[in-house]
Amino acid sequence: MEDVNNPKALNSNGVYDIELGKENIIWIATYGGGLNYIDLKQRQFEQITHKINNPNSIASNFTRAIATDRNKNIWFGTKQGISIYYPETKNWKHITNFKYQNTTLSDIVLAIQPDQDDMYVGTYNSGVFKININSLSSESINSKYPNENILKKVYAVFKDDNNNLWFGGIEGDLTVIRADNSLKKYSTGAVRYITQTKNGLIYVAGRLGLFAINDEKSEISRISEIAPNNSTLAYSTINVVYEDQNNNLLLGTNGEGL
C-alpha cells in the first residue's frame, strides 16, 4: 500500500495495470505515481517518474496500461500516448499521437494488447490502433469501418484464440472484428475487461456486471447472480476477471473487493 513516509513503498494506491517482466520484476501502472516496480527478491518498490524536459523518461506519471512485446520491450499506456522502455539500452521512445500525426494533441492510452509484430492500442477518444513494434507505424482500426459507428472510448482490447479482435469501453457497443474482417457488436454497457476462458467462452466485465459470450453462436448472457445490487453487491464496476486452475472465476471489483 501507499506510504508517504516510506520511499520504498508503493507510491500510489491507484493501480490500473500489472505486468510480470523478466527476472521476477513486477511492473505496476498507477494514477499519478508514475511507474512502480518491485523485485520479488528484494521486496521493495522502486519508482520511475516523468522527468521535466527529459525525453529519456516516461512521458507521463498517469499510466493506465502495460504490455511486453515479442522483442521484450515494455509498452506503457499513459495520458500522453505510449512510452516504450528498451531494457537492453535503458532508453525510452514515445508515440504521443496516432490519428493526428501533424498536431501536438496526445492520445490517452487505456489498453494495450500484444499480437506478434503488432500492438493493439485502445485510446480514450480515437478508438483502436495497430502499431508495428519495429517501425512504430500505426493504422486506425476504426477508419476501416467508416459506416459502423464503432466506439472511440476504448478501455479494453483483447485478441482471442480464433484471432478475433475484441474491444469495449464507454459510449458504444462491445465490438468484435473477426479474422475474416467481418464485424459484430454486442450490448453489454460500459466495459472494463475482456478475457477468454479455457472452454472458449468470452467473458466481458464492466459496470453492469459480467457477461458470457459464445461468439460462434452469437449468444450472450448476463450472469445474474453477480449483477450489481445496492443491498448485496454494491460494486461500481468489475475491473478484472481471472480463471484459476480449477476453472473458477475470480473477479476484482470497485467496491466489493475480490
C-alpha positions as CSV (number, residue, x, y, z in Angstrom):
1,M,0.0,0.0,0.0
2,E,0.9,3.6,-0.4
3,D,3.0,5.0,2.4
4,V,4.1,8.7,2.1
5,N,6.8,8.2,4.8
6,N,8.4,5.2,3.1
7,P,10.3,5.9,-0.2
8,K,10.5,2.1,-0.9
9,A,6.7,1.6,-0.7
10,L,4.1,1.8,-3.5
11,N,3.7,5.5,-4.2
12,S,0.1,5.4,-5.3
13,N,-3.0,3.3,-4.3
14,G,-4.5,4.0,-7.7
15,V,-3.3,0.8,-9.5
16,Y,-4.5,0.3,-13.1
17,D,-2.4,-2.5,-14.5
18,I,0.3,-5.1,-13.6
19,E,2.8,-6.8,-15.8
20,L,5.3,-9.6,-14.8
21,G,8.6,-8.9,-16.5
22,K,11.9,-10.6,-16.8
23,E,13.8,-11.8,-13.7
24,N,10.8,-11.6,-11.4
25,I,10.2,-7.9,-11.9
26,I,6.6,-6.8,-11.4
27,W,5.7,-3.5,-13.2
28,I,2.7,-1.5,-11.8
29,A,0.9,1.3,-13.6
30,T,-0.5,3.9,-11.3
31,Y,-2.7,7.0,-11.3
32,G,-0.4,9.9,-10.7
33,G,2.5,7.9,-9.2
34,G,4.3,7.0,-12.5
35,L,5.6,3.5,-12.7
36,N,6.3,1.4,-9.7
37,Y,8.3,-1.9,-10.0
38,I,9.3,-4.4,-7.4
39,D,12.0,-7.1,-7.5
40,L,10.4,-10.0,-5.8
41,K,13.8,-11.0,-4.3
42,Q,14.3,-7.6,-2.6
43,R,10.7,-7.0,-1.7
44,Q,10.8,-3.2,-2.0
45,F,9.3,-0.8,-4.6
46,E,11.2,1.5,-6.9
47,Q,9.6,4.3,-8.9
48,I,10.1,5.6,-12.5
49,T,8.6,9.0,-13.0
50,H,8.5,11.7,-15.7
51,K,11.5,14.0,-15.7
52,I,10.7,17.5,-16.9
53,N,12.3,18.3,-20.3
54,N,13.9,14.9,-20.4
55,P,12.7,12.7,-23.3
56,N,14.6,9.7,-21.9
57,S,11.9,9.2,-19.2
58,I,8.3,8.1,-19.2
59,A,6.0,10.6,-20.9
60,S,3.5,11.0,-18.0
61,N,3.1,9.9,-14.4
62,F,-0.5,8.9,-15.2
63,T,-0.2,5.4,-16.5
64,R,-3.1,3.1,-17.4
65,A,-1.7,0.0,-19.2
66,I,1.4,-2.2,-19.5
67,A,2.3,-4.9,-22.0
68,T,5.5,-6.5,-23.2
69,D,6.2,-7.0,-27.0
70,R,7.8,-10.0,-28.6
71,N,11.2,-8.2,-28.5
72,K,10.9,-8.0,-24.7
73,N,10.4,-4.2,-24.8
74,I,7.8,-2.8,-22.4
75,W,5.0,-0.6,-23.6
76,F,3.2,1.8,-21.2
77,G,-0.1,3.5,-21.9
78,T,-0.1,7.0,-20.5
79,K,-2.1,10.2,-20.5
80,Q,0.5,11.4,-23.1
81,G,0.3,8.4,-25.5
82,I,2.7,5.4,-25.5
83,S,6.1,5.3,-23.8
84,I,8.3,2.3,-24.7
85,Y,11.1,1.2,-22.5
86,Y,14.1,-0.7,-24.0
87,P,15.7,-2.7,-21.2
88,E,18.8,-3.5,-23.1
89,T,19.8,0.1,-23.7
90,K,17.7,1.7,-20.9
91,N,16.3,4.1,-23.4
92,W,12.8,5.4,-24.0
93,K,10.8,6.1,-27.1
94,H,7.4,7.8,-27.3
95,I,4.4,7.9,-29.6
96,T,2.2,10.8,-28.4
97,N,-0.5,10.7,-31.0
98,F,-1.7,8.2,-33.7
99,K,-4.5,9.8,-35.6
100,Y,-3.3,13.4,-35.8
101,Q,0.3,12.9,-36.7
102,N,0.8,16.6,-37.5
103,T,-0.5,18.0,-34.3
104,T,0.6,18.2,-30.7
105,L,-2.6,16.5,-29.4
106,S,-1.8,13.5,-27.3
107,D,-3.8,10.3,-27.2
108,I,-4.8,9.0,-23.8
109,V,-4.0,5.2,-23.9
110,L,-6.1,2.9,-21.8
111,A,-5.4,-0.5,-23.1
112,I,-2.6,-2.4,-24.9
113,Q,-2.8,-5.9,-26.4
114,P,0.3,-7.7,-27.9
115,D,-0.1,-9.6,-31.2
116,Q,3.0,-11.0,-32.9
117,D,4.8,-7.9,-34.5
118,D,2.0,-5.6,-33.6
119,M,0.4,-4.0,-30.5
120,Y,-3.3,-3.1,-30.5
121,V,-3.8,0.1,-28.6
122,G,-7.1,1.4,-27.1
123,T,-7.4,5.2,-26.7
124,Y,-9.9,7.4,-24.9
125,N,-11.1,9.4,-27.9
126,S,-9.7,7.9,-31.1
127,G,-10.6,4.3,-31.0
128,V,-8.2,1.4,-31.6
129,F,-4.9,1.5,-33.4
130,K,-2.5,-1.2,-34.6
131,I,1.2,-0.3,-34.1
132,N,4.1,-2.2,-35.6
133,I,6.6,-2.9,-32.8
134,N,9.6,-2.4,-35.1
135,S,8.7,0.6,-37.3
136,L,6.3,2.1,-34.8
137,S,4.0,2.9,-37.7
138,S,0.3,3.0,-36.8
139,E,-3.0,2.4,-38.5
140,S,-6.5,3.2,-37.3
141,I,-8.9,0.2,-36.9
142,N,-12.0,2.4,-36.7
143,S,-11.2,4.1,-40.0
144,K,-11.6,0.7,-41.8
145,Y,-15.3,0.7,-40.9
146,P,-16.5,4.2,-41.6
147,N,-20.2,3.3,-41.7
148,E,-20.2,1.2,-38.4
149,N,-20.0,4.0,-35.8
150,I,-17.5,2.0,-33.7
151,L,-16.9,3.2,-30.2
152,K,-14.0,5.6,-29.7
153,K,-13.5,5.5,-25.9
154,V,-11.8,2.1,-25.6
155,Y,-11.0,0.7,-22.1
156,A,-10.2,-2.9,-23.0
157,V,-8.7,-4.7,-26.0
158,F,-8.4,-8.5,-26.4
159,K,-7.3,-10.9,-29.1
160,D,-8.9,-14.4,-28.7
161,D,-7.7,-17.9,-29.7
162,N,-9.5,-17.6,-33.0
163,N,-7.7,-14.4,-33.9
164,N,-10.7,-12.2,-33.4
165,L,-10.1,-8.7,-32.0
166,W,-12.4,-7.6,-29.2
167,F,-12.7,-4.1,-27.8
168,G,-15.0,-2.3,-25.4
169,G,-15.4,0.8,-23.4
170,I,-18.0,3.5,-23.0
171,E,-20.4,5.3,-25.3
172,G,-20.6,2.4,-27.7
173,D,-21.2,-1.3,-28.0
174,L,-18.7,-4.1,-27.4
175,T,-17.2,-4.8,-30.8
176,V,-15.5,-7.9,-32.3
177,I,-13.7,-7.9,-35.6
178,R,-13.3,-11.4,-36.8
179,A,-10.3,-12.9,-38.6
180,D,-12.3,-12.6,-41.9
181,N,-12.7,-8.8,-41.2
182,S,-16.4,-9.1,-40.5
183,L,-17.8,-7.1,-37.6
184,K,-20.2,-7.9,-34.8
185,K,-21.5,-5.8,-31.9
186,Y,-22.9,-6.9,-28.5
187,S,-24.7,-4.7,-26.0
188,T,-23.0,-5.0,-22.6
189,G,-22.9,-1.5,-21.2
190,A,-19.6,0.0,-20.1
191,V,-16.7,-2.5,-20.5
192,R,-13.5,-2.6,-18.4
193,Y,-12.1,-6.1,-19.1
194,I,-12.3,-8.8,-21.7
195,T,-10.9,-12.4,-21.4
196,Q,-11.4,-15.9,-22.8
197,T,-11.7,-19.0,-20.5
198,K,-10.4,-22.5,-21.2
199,N,-13.8,-23.6,-22.6
200,G,-13.6,-20.9,-25.3
201,L,-16.2,-18.5,-23.9
202,I,-15.5,-14.8,-23.9
203,Y,-16.2,-13.0,-20.6
204,V,-16.8,-9.3,-20.5
205,A,-16.8,-7.3,-17.3
206,G,-17.8,-3.8,-16.5
207,R,-20.4,-1.5,-14.9
208,L,-23.3,-3.9,-15.5
209,G,-21.5,-6.9,-14.1
210,L,-20.3,-10.0,-16.0
211,F,-21.4,-11.3,-19.4
212,A,-20.6,-14.7,-21.1
213,I,-20.5,-14.7,-24.9
214,N,-20.4,-17.7,-27.3
215,D,-19.4,-15.9,-30.4
216,E,-19.7,-18.9,-32.7
217,K,-23.5,-18.9,-31.9
218,S,-23.8,-15.1,-31.4
219,E,-25.2,-15.8,-27.9
220,I,-24.7,-13.5,-24.9
221,S,-25.9,-14.0,-21.3
222,R,-25.6,-11.9,-18.3
223,I,-24.5,-13.6,-15.1
224,S,-27.4,-12.5,-13.0
225,E,-26.1,-13.9,-9.7
226,I,-23.3,-11.4,-9.6
227,A,-25.1,-8.4,-11.1
228,P,-24.5,-5.1,-9.1
229,N,-27.0,-4.6,-6.3
230,N,-27.0,-1.9,-3.6
231,S,-28.1,-4.4,-1.0
232,T,-25.8,-7.4,-1.7
233,L,-23.2,-6.5,-4.3
234,A,-22.6,-2.7,-4.1
235,Y,-19.7,-2.5,-6.6
236,S,-19.5,0.2,-9.2
237,T,-17.7,-2.0,-11.8
238,I,-15.9,-5.3,-12.3
239,N,-12.3,-4.4,-13.3
240,V,-10.7,-7.8,-13.9
241,V,-11.5,-11.5,-14.4
242,Y,-9.1,-14.3,-13.7
243,E,-9.7,-18.1,-14.2
244,D,-7.8,-20.3,-11.8
245,Q,-6.6,-23.8,-12.3
246,N,-9.9,-25.2,-11.1
247,N,-11.8,-23.2,-13.7
248,N,-13.2,-20.8,-11.0
249,L,-13.5,-17.2,-12.0
250,L,-12.0,-14.6,-9.6
251,L,-13.5,-11.1,-10.0
252,G,-11.8,-7.8,-8.9
253,T,-14.3,-5.1,-8.3
254,N,-14.6,-1.4,-7.3
255,G,-16.4,-1.5,-4.0
256,E,-16.7,-5.2,-3.1
257,G,-13.1,-6.3,-3.3
258,L,-12.3,-9.8,-4.7
